[in-house]
């Protein structure tokens, strides 16, 4: 019976990786994609060494909303996204197969969903002391897409930092900052006493639409065999900044409306 719970935990992540891989007009070597997925899983080993230290720090210095904020944005989002980025930067980008912008997206999805698959196993099998298909179903439509979304954003901006001559360091910074923001807001909306959890689904929808458009744009340009030019990169960078600011504004307005209703 445990096999079916394990399958329910892993399958959503695997399906999304395979879907992304099939969309690539110039497919990456399956061996490298598979290893990236496994390295994403392995980041849990490093993360588990750091989490207890941050837990002690959080419990000692913070309480209330600041506790939830630190837990959501630093303990969870920053640490997890940082190690995913390390997999892409220190493993994937050093491969000769990493030779066009779509590659960053594919490897970003693989690394992120590798971690998500392992995390999902722990939630599905152990969160409620007994295995739960309900948790597997909920996370298949929330946490798993959120991690994939962060992978798209991270991989895309890491690609920009490599293939674009300008904004290299800014792109690299944003490749971590924006996923941490998405991930942190998602976590925070479930733990905070101030904001409603509905915001998590709203944010996920907004950013998912943006990530889908980026993915489709990359695929179209692959079909046209056009290497990204500076103008496209600059527009994309601007769009990323705009969507981040706009989403924060929408987040605040939506939260205020929820507060008025409650």
N, C-alpha and C positions, 0 to 999 in steps of 0.2 A: 504493500500500500504506500509505503514511503516513496517508492519510485515515482508514483503518479504526482505526489506533492512536489517532489524534486523537479519533475518535468514541468509542472505548472509554474514553478518558480523561474526556471531557466528559459523556457520556450519563448516568452515574449521578447526577451533580449536577443536571442538567436535569430528570431524571425526578422526583427528590425535590422540587424546587421546584414543578413542575407538580402533583404530588400534594398538597402543602400548599396550593397556591393553590385547587385544586378543592374542598378541604375547607372553605374559608371561606364561610360563609353570606352574608356581605356583601362580595363580592370587591373587592379593591383595583384601582385602575386598572392595567391590564397594562403601560402605559408606565412607570409609577413602579416597579413590581416589576422590570421588565427593566433599567431604569437602576440600580436598587439592586444587581442581579446584576453589572452591568458595573462599578459602583463597587467592589464587592467584589473583582473581578478587578484593578482599578486600584490597590488598596491594596498590591499587590506592588511597585509603583514606589517608594513611600515605605519599605516594609519593607526593600527591597534597599539603600537608602541607609544604614539603621541597622545592619543585620546585620554588615557588615564591622567597624564600630566595636566592637560588642559581642564579636565574635570575637577581636579583638585584646586587648580587656580580659580576656576569659575565659582566653585562653592565657597572659597575663602574670601573672594573680593567682590562678588556680585550677588544680587538678590532681585526678586521681582522681574520686571520687564528687562532690565539690563542683563539678568541671568539668561533669559530666553534669547535675547539678542545675541549675546556672546555664543551661546550654545548653537544657535542657528547659523550665524554668519561666519564664525571663526572655527569653533570646534568641528562642525560638520562641513559646511560649504567650502571654506577656504582650504582646509586640510585635504579634503577629498579632491577638489578641483586642482589643487597644486600638484598632487601626485599623478593625476591623469595627464596634466600638461607635461610633466617630466617624462612620461612614457612616449608621448608624441615627439617632444623636442630631442630627447637623448637617444631614442631608439629609431623612431619612424623617419625623421628628417635626415638621418644619416644614411638611409638606404638610397641606392641609385634609382630605385623605382619611384621615389618621391620626386616627381619631375613636373608636376602641374598642380594648379590650385585645388582641383577636386580631391586630390590625394589627401590633403589635410582633413577634409570633411569625412572621408571614408575612415581614415585612421582615428580621427576624433570620436566618431560614433563607435568604432570597435573598442577603443580604450574605455570610453565611458560606460558602454553596456557590459563590458567585461566586469567592471566594478559593480554595476547595477545587478548583474546576475548573481554574484556572490552575496551582495547585500540582500537581495530578494530571497535567497535561500534561508538566510538567518531569520528574516521576518516571517516567512511562510511556515517554517518548521518550528521556530522557537518563541515567537513573539507572544503568543497566548498559551505558552507551555505545551500546547498540542498543535499539530499541523492544521492549517486552515486554508481551504480553497477560497474562502471569502477574501482573505487578505491578498491572495495571489491574484484574484480577479480585480480588486480595487487598485492594486499597485500596477497591474498591467496597463491600466488606463490613466495612471497619474505619475507615479515615481519613475517608471521605466521610460515613458516619453519625455519626462523632464530631464533625465540623464542623457537621453539621445539628443535632445534639444541643446543642452550644454555642450555636447560633443560637436555638434554642427557649428555652433558659434566659435568654440575654441579652435577647432581644426581650421575653419575658414580664416580666422584672423592670424593664426600661426602661418598659414600659407601666404597671406598678405605680407607678413614680416619677412618672408623669404623671397618672394617673387616681385615685390615692389621695392623700388629704390628709396622711396620717401616713407616717412612715418614708421620705420622699422621697429623702433623701441616702443612707440605708442601702440602699434598693432599688437606687439608682444604683451604689453601691459594689459591692453583691453582683452586679449585672449584669455586672461585669467580673471580680470576684474568683472567683466560682464557675466560669465558663467557663475562666478561666486555670488553676484547680485541676484541672478535668477534663482539659483539654488537656495540662497539664504532667505529670500522673500518667500519662496515656496515652503521651506521649513518653518519659518517664523510665523506664517499665517496659520499653521496647525498648532503651535505651542503658545502663542501670545494670548494674553487675556484682553488685549486692547483691540485687536483686529479680528475679523471674522475669517474662518477657514475658507469661505467661498472665494476669497480673493486668490487663493492658490490656483483654483480652476480657471479663473479669469486671466491671471497672468500666464498660465500655461497656454491658454488659447491664443493670446496676443503674440507671445513669442514663438509659438509653434507656426502660426501663419507666416511670420517673418522668416523663420528658418526654412519653411517649405519653399518660399519664393526664392530664397538664396540658392537652395538646392536645385530648383528647376532652372534658374538662370545659369548656374554652372553647367548643368546638363545640356542646355541649349547651346552654350558657347563651345562645349565639347563637340557637339554635332557639327557646328560651323567651323570647327578646327581653328578657333581664334584664341590666341594667347591673350590674357588680360592686359589691357593697356592702362596707362596711368590715369586716364580720365575715369575709367570704370572703377579703378581702385579708390580713387578719391571720392567718387560718388558713394561707393559702398561704405567707406569709413564714415562719411557724413551721415549716411542713413542709419548706421549702427548707433552713432551718438544721439541722433534724433529719436530713434525708437526707444532708446534707454531713458532719455529725459521724459518723453511723452508717456511712457509706461509708469514712471514714478509719479507723474502728475495724476494720471488716471487712477493709480493705486491710492493716492491720498484722497482724491475726490470720492472714489468708491467707498473707501473706509469711512469717510465722514458721513456719507449717506447711510451706510449700515449703522453707524453710531446713532444717527437721528431716528432711524426706524426702531432700533432696540430701546 
